[in-house]
Amino acid sequence: MEKTLGVLEFEKIREQLGGFTVTAAGTQKVAVLSPSAIMENVVAMQQETSEAVGIILQKGLNFQGCGDLLPLLRRTARGGV
């Protein structure tokens, strides 16, 4: 798999993608991003990306200046407000 990632220059792709992140959570997610050879996972990730892009474009969402949302997201996941 390492040879394949090298041929695909996956690290460069990850670096370019990281340049688009504006939150700590986004940066962390990109840092551990890896391709999948399982078609169901690929389709699910593509669907998730399409849905997110659609929401962002439709609602005009902008995460610039949000800072680190992880503490708030963790609190929300535990049922906090």
C-alpha positions in Angstrom: 0.0 0.0 0.0 2.9 2.4 0.8 4.2 2.1 -2.8 0.7 2.8 -4.2 0.4 5.9 -1.9 3.8 7.1 -3.1 2.9 6.6 -6.8 -0.4 8.5 -6.2 1.5 11.2 -4.3 -1.1 10.9 -1.6 0.9 12.9 0.9 0.8 15.9 -1.6 -2.9 15.5 -2.0 -3.3 15.4 1.8 -1.2 18.6 2.1 -3.2 20.4 -0.5 -6.4 19.4 1.2 -5.1 20.5 4.5 -4.6 24.0 3.0 -8.4 24.3 2.8 -9.1 23.5 6.4 -10.1 26.3 8.7 -10.8 24.4 11.9 -8.7 22.3 14.2 -11.0 19.4 13.7 -10.7 19.6 9.9 -6.9 19.8 10.2 -6.8 16.7 12.4 -9.2 14.8 10.2 -7.0 15.5 7.1 -3.9 14.5 9.0 -5.2 10.9 9.5 -7.0 10.6 6.2 -6.2 7.5 4.3 -7.7 6.0 1.1 -9.9 2.9 1.3 -9.9 -0.1 -0.9 -13.4 -1.1 0.3 -15.9 0.1 -2.3 -18.7 0.6 0.3 -16.4 3.0 2.3 -15.4 4.9 -0.8 -19.1 5.4 -1.8 -20.1 6.4 1.7 -17.2 9.0 2.0 -18.1 10.4 -1.5 -21.7 10.7 -0.5 -20.8 12.4 2.8 -18.6 14.9 0.9 -21.3 15.6 -1.6 -23.9 16.2 1.1 -21.5 18.5 3.0 -20.7 20.5 -0.1 -24.4 20.8 -0.9 -25.2 22.1 2.6 -22.3 24.6 2.6 -23.3 26.0 -0.8 -27.0 26.0 -0.2 -26.7 27.7 3.3 -23.7 29.7 2.5 -21.9 28.4 5.6 -18.5 29.8 6.4 -16.3 28.3 9.2 -13.6 31.0 9.0 -12.7 32.2 12.4 -14.5 29.4 14.3 -11.3 28.3 16.0 -11.3 24.9 17.8 -14.8 23.5 17.7 -13.8 20.1 19.1 -14.5 20.9 22.8 -18.0 22.1 21.9 -18.6 19.1 19.6 -17.5 16.7 22.4 -19.8 18.4 24.9 -22.7 18.2 22.5 -22.0 14.5 21.9 -22.3 13.9 25.6 -25.7 15.7 25.7 -24.4 19.0 27.0 -25.6 22.4 25.7 
